[in-house]
Amino acid sequence: MDIKPDAFEKLGVFYLGREYDIDRGRPRDKLLLYDSKDLLTHAVCVGMTGSGKTGLCLTLLEEAAIDGIPAIVIDPKGDLTNLLLTFPQLRPEDFAPWVNEDDARRQNLSVQEFATQQAETWKKGLAEWGEDGDRIARMRAAADFAIYTPGSSAGRRVSVLQAFAAPTPAVREDADLLRDRINSTVTGLLALIGLTVDPLTSREHILLATILETAWRAGRNLDLSAVIEQIQKPPVAKIGVVDIESFFPAKERFALAMKLNNLLSAPGFAAWLEGEPLDVGALLHSATGKPRISIFSIAHLDDSQRMFFVSLLLNETLSWMRTQSGATSLRALLYMDEIFGYFPPIANPPSKLPLLTLLKQARAFGLGIVLATQNPVDLDYKGLANAGTWFLGRLQTERDKARVIEGLQGAAASAGAQFDKQAIAHVLSGLKNRIFLMNNVHEDAPVVFQARWAMSYLCGPLSRDQIKKLCDSQPDAKAANTTTAAGAPGSSSTSASATGESATAGAAGGLPTGAVSSGDLTASAPLVPPQIPQFFVPVRGAQATGAKLVYQPVVLGMATVHFADKKLAIDAQRPICWLAGFHATTGAIDWTTAQPAQLTDDDLEKQPAAQALFAPLPGEGSNAKAAAGWQKGFADAVCRLVKIDLLKSASLDQVSKPDESERDFRIRLQQAAREERDALLAKLREKYAPKQAALEERIRKAQQKVSREKSEARGEVLQTLMSFGATILDVVLGRKRLSATTVRKAQTAARGVGRSMKQSADVTEAEESVEALQAQAAQLAQELETETAAAQARTDPLTETLETISLRPKKADIAVQLTALAWLPVWQDASGATKSAWQ
């Protein structure tokens, strides 16, 4: 079969292979195009080693990348790192660094010869499926690919410092979600120090859960060192109705704290605290909003470390999911290979609760879950009843087949679909390598298909050195490994926010920064009229050795600005806090050189810090009349300088939200475009499906008529030939004379020839009818293709040029809460150098 790209390059579908005739043992002509929206109801892939399961799942991820759908991939074995081995030019030298030298040796080939063989194999395999280097290049251009190696420096490093950070408000407000997150986090942490416990009876688990719950309900973040401190000094006096000392004595708590402290101080644990934070939003999209396939290779970890990290990642994904808006199209994928041990039928490891919650709830948020395993008897099939698609490859034992059929029955019952147990059992018995049975609740019946050739080079698990070499070839990976959790790459920057031009001007004379001579410093604040409000900015940070605390005078302004635009559906309020310095010569206040400050009225103090010194106060600062004008000047400056910059997409007619970064807006546009596309495709299918079905039925009947007319024509021709031939033979052979009877027989035979010619004409007419109907079907398909192409030609939200819309407030929309004299603390050392003591 000659497969052309236009047969599978369709909107919203994944090209997974072609249908397969299992009885005849050969592929059919019909391609298997899987609707990406079906992954909203999740998928399970089951198959023994050698069934082609990994190749099928890799092709599914390849199709997701081409479609711009990001994914988080959990890779316990190391096979899925092959997703980065894509070579558009398909040259032997591209394959050479990654070929298996043992495989080359077994074939008595050099590495280069084996690489040449592999390049030719891949080129030929792709060509048989209508693929080539151009499609590989498209995939690489559509998405970023990254390999993360938690606890190791081989790939991108990832920090688990956020493991004990307070979850999002959406999770904290959901009692069940919060409880599940606390339980899985604590169980995973205790497993790291070798404790497998029962959450209901373990004192260690109950104490740690109490510590986390107390902090998280208050919105406070913790780290491991803070957890260790609170084990020794718990934040509660009682656990239930029992005092803490009776429940868990200090001596025994100290032993637990020491175990965790040993973990924290272990040299290898430092690798868990370095690198990018575990920010799911940043893992799914790059800093520019480009979709990303983030692969977490955890083959190098031991069992307890794997369980801890997988549980942590699943919980972070759950928290991220709860912050997303509802979706009707696929937003992202979470794929886990070899799920054995993480979702067992009886036990409840830390990974099971968050995974079960994701399977039940992720659909509403556009997150598709794909799970794969070669051990079907070790999965909770009752939990997997939430999966709408099952990809089933060759299975090893009858017990495996029975468990798979049990899971399929549960999925069918959940979807209210029919299930033919005997037919499924028959098909499962005949599956070969790369042949799969797809049971999709969104389709009328199961389909057997042959998986297509993967674009990625399937060389098997990569070694640590190979992963390092692969990541070192990516410049952004090097930069990522120098980033600590304090500076999260890809985190949202506020490009569309309420800002003042003064905030970006950074005028040198805006705030006092220079040293004040000791002779000008006083031990008490200068006196000011009671009409002038006076506050002290709080001291933040430790005092350097030999430095003294000096308060310098500024004017503080606080206001709330209201931005409203009915047409753009904008209704937002923004707090403003500015600090303006006194002019060095005139002492006047210039609000245009003010600088923003992260202060609220609750932060301001009425008394200075002890043993502080004060810089001189300019005359304007103690002038009540001058102070009376501060509010008007502040309000005027806010009106002139403060604005919200919004971004607009002309193609989708959408505007960014206040405080939404360009990256986040483009990500939202991608999802909106995908949902609009899927909705349009649904309408097109609804529009054309009845017409196509009617034409197909007419073609079927016309083809039946052709067959019938041909059969009748063959019978008439044969009868005529027999009759006419017999008459001629009688005369020629002299068995009968040319009598009237013989003449009548000849005439009858001649009329038979006429009827035969008429039957031939009927056949021709029937065939022409089929051709006409097929032409109508082709025209209908072309109309559908034209309308689909129009949808595909939409501007790419990732590269679209966005328009900037600036909203400025009216004076009536500015509510000034406070203008006052404020004393700003700085540290001044013996040399006269100063450093902020308030930021």
ABEGO torsion letter per residue (X at the ends): XBBBAAAABBBGBBBAEBBBBAAAGBBBABBBBBBAAAAAAEBBBBBBBGAGAAAAAAAAAAAAAAAGBBBBBBBAAGAAAAAABBBAAGBAAAAAAABBAAAAAAAGBBAAAAAAAAAAAAAAAAAAAGBBAAAAAAAAAABBBBBBBBGBAABBBBBAAAAABBBBAAAAABAAAAAAAAAAAAAAAAAAAGBBBBAAABAAAAAAAAAAAAAAAAGBBBBAAAAAAAAABBABABBEABBAAAABBAAAAAAAAAAAAAAAABAAAAAAABEBBBBAAAAABBAAGBBBBBBBBAAABBAAAAAAAAAAAAAAAAAAAAABBBBABBABBBBBBGABGABBAABBBAAAAAAAAAAAAAAAAGBBBBBBBABAAABBAAAAAABABBBBBBBABAAAAAAAAAAAAAAAAAAGBBBBAAAAAAAAAABBBGBBBBBBAABABBBBBBBBBBABBBAEBBBAAAAAAAAAABAAAAAAAABBAABBBGBBBBABBBBBAAAAAGBAAABBABBBBAAABBABBBBBBAABBBBBBBBBEBBBBGBBBBBBBBBBBBBBBBBBBAAAGBBBBBBBBBBBBBBAAAGBBBAAABBBBBBBAAABBABBBBGBBBBBBBAAAABAAAAAAAAAAAAAAAAAABBBBBBBBAAAGBBBBBGBBAAAAAAAAAAAAAAAAAAAAAAAAAAAAAAAAAAAAAAAAAAAAAAAAAAAAAAAAAAAAAAAAAAAAAAAAGABBBBAAAAAAAAAAAAAAAAAAAAAAAAAAAAAAAAAAAAAAAAAAAAAAAAAAAAAABBBAAABBBBBBBBBBBAAABBBABBBBBBBBBBBBAAGBBBBAAX
